[in-house]
């Protein structure tokens, strides 16, 4: 770490100057502990003049009695400093450091008048060196070291020489510099600046002394260079301090002075370049784009001053970051500046990061597709990898440039067609084609891959697996929408890939998927062939036996069905299932057995179905599943019996002109049985619906008196409710439409019955009318029925329409796949009006309805003016304020939410240049503050400060963002 300092007027060697990145500087020490610590790390130690112990370490202070007496006379503060230096690892060190630091402001030369300058200087040097030794040992924190240097430096500056020699002045300069830098490193720029100012003053004094003492021109030039270097360091440290304090003006002034000095201190070019680059990084991180651009531009300019020693990669790195800053700093001509910066970066040093960034900038600058295409095509001339080209293609498509991205992808595939990795590009192209629903072109590319597999250009195992996943995903999607032929086509491609490659454990699963498609297409024989292969390869799989069971049931082969379901049971009863078994959950095993039983019973195979239920009761450890299996067997018998009764009654009504009273009584009996069974099946909606519909159909053979019609109405409403719930849970649109259509038919039947019933008595308290309205509205909304608006026109005029019904209509209007925001808005506004006109306002219901309406009209603070004019929206907020003035109990969090929404609406107006509206809405937000409770003290100051800032910004007509964070 360089040469040594002296503690007196004698020069023992050349003065030490800090290097490009300064390290610690040890001054002279007292006591062998500090000297040993310094020697251990190879650091220079300053000598104390004239006080040497011949028998000790060099520079060790002799312990003379008269010297100790002088220390005692210096007071407790000097004793504290002495004691601290002698300690090593005492737990009291932090407390002692804080004590001497806090008191140094009260210590001056007069308070230590009994001590000579040399003794104070010695104490300062000892304390300084002790602090450096602790930096090596990491025994004290950075802030504590800064305090130690602070104290040492202040003590040194107490020793005023009337005619101080050069080495003394220089020592003080360095101590001030390094103390200031230590404070900068711990983030305290205010204290640091005081030491930097002292250092600059010292340098001016030092320079004057040099001119006075040095008589030869070469000597003056050499010493002047040293001063320049020190001044450069102080200015760079001062710039760091200014950056910490957010003082851009001072920081930039210091750096520009340093830049002007580089011709005289050329070795500092790299140091200043890195410093400016780091300033640019820090400014970018806190979104100070203008400052970041300044620092990075300075860093680049500095690098151009020394092209020899500065690596082109570093220059490119600076320019890339500059381009990123301009890119993030949206607006104006910043995209053009970003493009210029990245072009320069790529000229300095071309790499993939620079090319990738250039494409991002080009896309953001709204360049035409033709120009963008030329830019990306040029990438192929730069010898970039296939993976990089694919990433560029993906970037283009992800950022809305599908045409360019896909066109480039096709060019990439052609460019790398002779590469062994071209399969990766083809797979990516296939995936994009499938996403774009260009299945025909995708199939052509799949054919290319299969041909390549057959001709020796095989894909890796990983890519083969990825291809199978793509094909199976398409097959599964087609299967779900019940396009079984298309699903088979995709599975067949997978089969061909297997034929050109080795089999794996997934192959039997492919065969089972194909068999499932064949079964849905009623091609039992083909399903049987597929399952024969699957059984040969994977007989111990429960799905294999499940499909064999289904095929046997369809063929009416009870023996094979029983053998398959028995094998199914044996697999489940095995001590250990294979690790690859997907169905390790016992409930899922039972569910599959239940499906097998249901399938058999639905297809007339009673024996096989009952055996499946029997095995379910045996295999399942879930009592609920066991009871369900037993109950299922009984329910199936009851459903069968009731269906038989229905058929018998229907046949009797066909063959006879009128039904006998005996038949009518039987119909009543069976109707009631079905009703009671439905009521008992309330936990199983599908079975409950079956019984209700049977009860309804059986009641058609009974006289249509009021009691029967009420029962019919209830049966149809319950069945419709179940169908609507099934439609909500449907996995495919086809299945959903089937449930909705069935529900609509039942609604029409129910409305006919309800019309007759209303003429027979008073049903004013019956919710049937409301339920029919809501059910039909939901069906029409989800079917995107064009008559929906006309259907609602008379509904709005109904006198009995309540707020709860209106809120339900609003929710249904926005429930996928329906989306009718205008209907939802109309319903919620009517509900608010109903709440508001009541004598006693229900604040909880009102606030909940208000939140729904505002969320609909002002999502994320952006008003939807196409739904609701701003004047009307203003009126809603204003009405709520009026309610707050005379109504207690309005939820405080809702008041806060309305305050934030009105504020953010105002900021949206401001950002769109609507300054009067902005001030109006933000002023409304202030009025909500007055109605806050315990939260008022938290938000009142914040909102008023923001409002004052907004008013100032309005005066300047300058765009800014003051969005408050939602709770």
Secondary structure, DSSP 4 states (H G I P E B T S, - for coil): -----BSSS---SPPP---SS--------SSHHHHHHHHHTT---PBPTT---TTS-TTPPP--HHHHHHHHHT-HHHHHHHHHHH-SS-TTHHHHHHHHHHHGGG--TGGGTTS-HHHHHHHHHHHHHHHHHHHHHT-S-HHHHHHHHHHHHHHHHH---TT--HHHHHHHHHHHHHHHHHHHHTT-HHHHHHHHHHHHHHHHHHHHHHHHH--SHHHHHHHHHHHHHHHHHHHHHHHHHHHHTT-HHHHHHHHHHHHHHTTTSGGGHHHHHHHHHHHHHHHHHTT-HHHHHHHHHHHHHHHHTTTTTS-HHHHHHHHHHHHHHHHHS-STTHHHHHHHHHHHHHHH---HHHHHHHHHHHHHTT--HHHHHHHHHGGGGGT--HHHHHHHHHHHHHTT-HHHHHHHHHHHHHHTTTSTTHHHHHHHHHHHHHHTT-HHHHHHHHHHHHHHHHTT-PPPHHHHHHHHHHHHHHHHHHHHTT-HHHHHHHHHHHHHHHHTS---TTHHHHHHHHHHHHHHTT-HHHHHHHHHHHHHH-TT-HHHHHHHHHHHHHHT-HHHHHHHHHHHHHHHHSSS--TT-S--SHHHHHHHHHHHHHHHHHTT-HHHHHHHHHHHHHH---HHHHHHHHHHHHHHHHHHHHHHHHHHHHHHHHHSSS--HHHHHHHHHHHHHHHHHHHHTTT-HHHHHHHHHHHHHHHTTS---HHHHHHHHHHHHHHHHHHHHHHHH-SSHHHHHHHHHHHHHHHHHHHHHHHHHHTTS--TT-THHHHHHHHHHHHHHHTT-TTHHHHHHHHHT-TT--HHHHHHHHHHHTSTT---HHHHHHHHHHHHHHHHHSSS--HHHHHHHHHHHHHHHEETTEE-TTTS-HHHHHHHHHHHHHHHHH-----HHHHHHHHHHHHHHHHHHHHTT-HHHHHHHHHHHHHHHTT-STTHHHHHHHHHHHHHHHHHHHHHT-----PPPP-
